[in-house]
Amino acid sequence: QVQLVDSGGGLVQPGGSLRLSCAASGSIFSTYIMGWYRQAPGKQREWVARIFSGGTTNYANSVKGRFTISRDNAKNTVYLQMNSLKSEDTAVYYCYAALGSSVSSWGQGTQVTVSS
């Protein structure tokens, strides 16, 4: 099983950018589908993006065109570049690792706050 550590969150103004990182250890990182969920206060956890081992990516409609997910298999790290941030992007962001449709590991979460 892979262990995940999220980082990179913070406070940013609307229209700004942040890059989240998720460092993995303990298993063969390259075999996992990696992705991000987020959870805003009082709301259910929402899927954001995922990247397959071969590099194929998928995005939620709410972030398409603004967020980019990428992975560096040599560094066992997945990234989420977030541009043109909006107040509605405020949430705790969680990295996850999956095999097929089953999530096997979660990061601890990193807070992203978009506010002026």
Contacts in CASP RR format, 6 or more apart in sequence:
PFRMAT RR
TARGET T0000
AUTHOR 0000-0000-0000
METHOD contacts of the structure
MODEL  1
QVQLVDSGGGLVQPGGSLRLSCAASGSIFSTYIMGWYRQAPGKQREWVAR
IFSGGTTNYANSVKGRFTISRDNAKNTVYLQMNSLKSEDTAVYYCYAALG
SSVSSWGQGTQVTVSS
1 26 0 8 1.000
1 27 0 8 1.000
1 104 0 8 1.000
1 105 0 8 1.000
2 24 0 8 1.000
2 25 0 8 1.000
2 26 0 8 1.000
2 27 0 8 1.000
2 29 0 8 1.000
2 32 0 8 1.000
2 97 0 8 1.000
2 104 0 8 1.000
2 105 0 8 1.000
3 24 0 8 1.000
3 25 0 8 1.000
3 26 0 8 1.000
3 105 0 8 1.000
4 22 0 8 1.000
4 23 0 8 1.000
4 24 0 8 1.000
4 95 0 8 1.000
4 96 0 8 1.000
4 97 0 8 1.000
4 105 0 8 1.000
4 106 0 8 1.000
4 107 0 8 1.000
4 108 0 8 1.000
5 22 0 8 1.000
5 23 0 8 1.000
5 107 0 8 1.000
5 108 0 8 1.000
6 20 0 8 1.000
6 21 0 8 1.000
6 22 0 8 1.000
6 93 0 8 1.000
6 94 0 8 1.000
6 95 0 8 1.000
6 107 0 8 1.000
6 108 0 8 1.000
6 109 0 8 1.000
6 110 0 8 1.000
7 20 0 8 1.000
7 21 0 8 1.000
7 22 0 8 1.000
7 23 0 8 1.000
7 110 0 8 1.000
8 18 0 8 1.000
8 19 0 8 1.000
8 20 0 8 1.000
8 21 0 8 1.000
8 110 0 8 1.000
9 18 0 8 1.000
9 20 0 8 1.000
9 93 0 8 1.000
9 110 0 8 1.000
9 111 0 8 1.000
9 112 0 8 1.000
10 18 0 8 1.000
10 110 0 8 1.000
10 111 0 8 1.000
10 112 0 8 1.000
10 113 0 8 1.000
11 113 0 8 1.000
11 115 0 8 1.000
12 18 0 8 1.000
12 85 0 8 1.000
12 112 0 8 1.000
12 113 0 8 1.000
12 114 0 8 1.000
13 114 0 8 1.000
13 115 0 8 1.000
13 116 0 8 1.000
14 85 0 8 1.000
14 86 0 8 1.000
14 87 0 8 1.000
14 114 0 8 1.000
14 115 0 8 1.000
14 116 0 8 1.000
15 83 0 8 1.000
15 84 0 8 1.000
15 85 0 8 1.000
15 86 0 8 1.000
15 114 0 8 1.000
16 83 0 8 1.000
16 84 0 8 1.000
16 85 0 8 1.000
16 114 0 8 1.000
17 81 0 8 1.000
17 82 0 8 1.000
17 83 0 8 1.000
17 84 0 8 1.000
17 85 0 8 1.000
18 82 0 8 1.000
18 85 0 8 1.000
18 112 0 8 1.000
19 79 0 8 1.000
19 80 0 8 1.000
19 81 0 8 1.000
19 82 0 8 1.000
20 36 0 8 1.000
20 79 0 8 1.000
20 80 0 8 1.000
20 82 0 8 1.000
20 93 0 8 1.000
20 95 0 8 1.000
20 110 0 8 1.000
20 112 0 8 1.000
21 77 0 8 1.000
21 78 0 8 1.000
21 79 0 8 1.000
22 34 0 8 1.000
22 35 0 8 1.000
22 36 0 8 1.000
22 77 0 8 1.000
22 78 0 8 1.000
22 79 0 8 1.000
22 80 0 8 1.000
22 95 0 8 1.000
22 107 0 8 1.000
23 75 0 8 1.000
23 76 0 8 1.000
23 77 0 8 1.000
24 32 0 8 1.000
24 34 0 8 1.000
24 76 0 8 1.000
24 77 0 8 1.000
24 78 0 8 1.000
24 97 0 8 1.000
25 76 0 8 1.000
29 73 0 8 1.000
29 76 0 8 1.000
29 97 0 8 1.000
30 53 0 8 1.000
30 73 0 8 1.000
31 53 0 8 1.000
31 99 0 8 1.000
32 53 0 8 1.000
32 97 0 8 1.000
32 98 0 8 1.000
32 99 0 8 1.000
32 104 0 8 1.000
33 50 0 8 1.000
33 51 0 8 1.000
33 52 0 8 1.000
33 53 0 8 1.000
33 97 0 8 1.000
33 98 0 8 1.000
33 99 0 8 1.000
33 100 0 8 1.000
34 50 0 8 1.000
34 51 0 8 1.000
34 69 0 8 1.000
34 71 0 8 1.000
34 78 0 8 1.000
34 95 0 8 1.000
34 96 0 8 1.000
34 97 0 8 1.000
34 98 0 8 1.000
35 48 0 8 1.000
35 49 0 8 1.000
35 50 0 8 1.000
35 51 0 8 1.000
35 69 0 8 1.000
35 78 0 8 1.000
35 80 0 8 1.000
35 95 0 8 1.000
35 96 0 8 1.000
35 97 0 8 1.000
35 98 0 8 1.000
36 47 0 8 1.000
36 48 0 8 1.000
36 49 0 8 1.000
36 50 0 8 1.000
36 69 0 8 1.000
36 80 0 8 1.000
36 93 0 8 1.000
36 94 0 8 1.000
36 95 0 8 1.000
36 96 0 8 1.000
37 45 0 8 1.000
37 46 0 8 1.000
37 47 0 8 1.000
37 48 0 8 1.000
37 93 0 8 1.000
37 94 0 8 1.000
37 96 0 8 1.000
38 45 0 8 1.000
38 46 0 8 1.000
38 48 0 8 1.000
38 89 0 8 1.000
38 91 0 8 1.000
38 92 0 8 1.000
38 93 0 8 1.000
38 94 0 8 1.000
38 112 0 8 1.000
39 45 0 8 1.000
39 46 0 8 1.000
39 91 0 8 1.000
39 92 0 8 1.000
39 94 0 8 1.000
40 46 0 8 1.000
40 88 0 8 1.000
40 90 0 8 1.000
40 91 0 8 1.000
43 91 0 8 1.000
45 94 0 8 1.000
46 60 0 8 1.000
46 62 0 8 1.000
46 91 0 8 1.000
47 60 0 8 1.000
48 59 0 8 1.000
48 60 0 8 1.000
48 63 0 8 1.000
48 67 0 8 1.000
48 80 0 8 1.000
48 93 0 8 1.000
49 57 0 8 1.000
49 58 0 8 1.000
49 59 0 8 1.000
49 60 0 8 1.000
49 63 0 8 1.000
49 67 0 8 1.000
49 69 0 8 1.000
49 80 0 8 1.000
50 57 0 8 1.000
50 58 0 8 1.000
50 69 0 8 1.000
50 98 0 8 1.000
51 57 0 8 1.000
51 69 0 8 1.000
51 70 0 8 1.000
51 71 0 8 1.000
51 78 0 8 1.000
53 73 0 8 1.000
55 71 0 8 1.000
57 68 0 8 1.000
57 69 0 8 1.000
59 65 0 8 1.000
59 67 0 8 1.000
59 69 0 8 1.000
62 88 0 8 1.000
63 82 0 8 1.000
63 89 0 8 1.000
66 82 0 8 1.000
66 83 0 8 1.000
66 84 0 8 1.000
66 85 0 8 1.000
67 80 0 8 1.000
67 81 0 8 1.000
67 82 0 8 1.000
67 83 0 8 1.000
68 80 0 8 1.000
68 81 0 8 1.000
68 83 0 8 1.000
69 78 0 8 1.000
69 79 0 8 1.000
69 80 0 8 1.000
69 81 0 8 1.000
70 78 0 8 1.000
70 79 0 8 1.000
70 81 0 8 1.000
71 77 0 8 1.000
71 78 0 8 1.000
71 79 0 8 1.000
72 78 0 8 1.000
72 79 0 8 1.000
78 95 0 8 1.000
80 93 0 8 1.000
82 89 0 8 1.000
82 112 0 8 1.000
85 112 0 8 1.000
85 114 0 8 1.000
86 114 0 8 1.000
87 114 0 8 1.000
87 115 0 8 1.000
88 114 0 8 1.000
89 112 0 8 1.000
89 114 0 8 1.000
90 112 0 8 1.000
90 113 0 8 1.000
90 114 0 8 1.000
90 115 0 8 1.000
91 111 0 8 1.000
91 112 0 8 1.000
92 109 0 8 1.000
92 110 0 8 1.000
92 111 0 8 1.000
92 112 0 8 1.000
93 109 0 8 1.000
93 110 0 8 1.000
93 111 0 8 1.000
93 112 0 8 1.000
94 106 0 8 1.000
94 107 0 8 1.000
94 108 0 8 1.000
94 109 0 8 1.000
95 106 0 8 1.000
95 107 0 8 1.000
95 109 0 8 1.000
96 103 0 8 1.000
96 105 0 8 1.000
96 106 0 8 1.000
96 107 0 8 1.000
97 103 0 8 1.000
97 104 0 8 1.000
97 105 0 8 1.000
98 104 0 8 1.000
END
